Amino acid sequence: MLPDEARPRLAALGFAPSDVDTLARHFLDAERRGLVGHGLSRIEWLETWAELPAGARPQRVLAEEGYERWDGDGALGYLVLEEVVEAQLAAPPTHARVVVCSRTFPTGSLGYWVRRLAEGGLVALLTATSPRRLASPAGGPPLTGTNPLAIAIPSGDGRPVVADVSMGAVTHGEVLAGRARPEQLVPFGGEQAYKAFALAAGLQLVVDALTPEDGHGAVLVVARPEADPVPGLRTLADGVRLPGDGKSQ
């Protein structure tokens, strides 16, 4: 698919113009960063859905200083996290806030969301669940999603550090895009894969414990920084690429 086809094809699926822009920005940003599994191939994937909830809207059902709950209410996870991120940037916490999102899937490249929060001056950690695709390295049925963890730290030099790691050796998006085989979807790490599986299981249970509704969810932690460590790390790195550096948006 060509980039200029993204918006017309999303509009043809019934999304409102603002949602078309949200989705297209996400997919095109992924393409520019080389994250093809989260890019334009996801539009083709959405086109295969039998019942696409193009008109659904997320709801913020609880808003406190240190805690928020959101219900995707059928909306695509991309659109849920768009509203969540905008809400945090519009009214940041005094110190820190936990944001729990139920019925939130698919969530796309989590680095995209935390990067925006870091560019707005907030430290951010985000994880999200998906269909169970990872089995234990010891065998058995799939028990967890690929359950990525994304962390972003703002920087006084305007270049946040953004780490975004899936617990799978490949992502489901890479399988959808034809860049990996389904049998490669195992915990990363080779002989040390039990470590990735342990993280995947822990993140699965954190999200499941906080989102009792049926469906997949996401948990975000945002906080105001008390220091500015990234420039010092860049000095120590002496030109070595740090997580999140690379192709610009």
LINJO-V378087 format. One record per helix or strand of 2 or more residues. SS is the DSSP state (H for helix, E for strand). FROM is the first residue (numbers start at 1). LEN is the number of residues. Records with the same first field share a line. If there is no record, write none. Layout:
SS->FROM-LEN, FROM-LEN
This chain:
H->3-10, 17-16, 36-3, 41-6, 77-14, 110-10, 172-5, 182-3, 190-21, 230-8
E->59-5, 67-5, 96-7, 122-7, 134-3, 139-6, 149-5, 161-5, 218-7
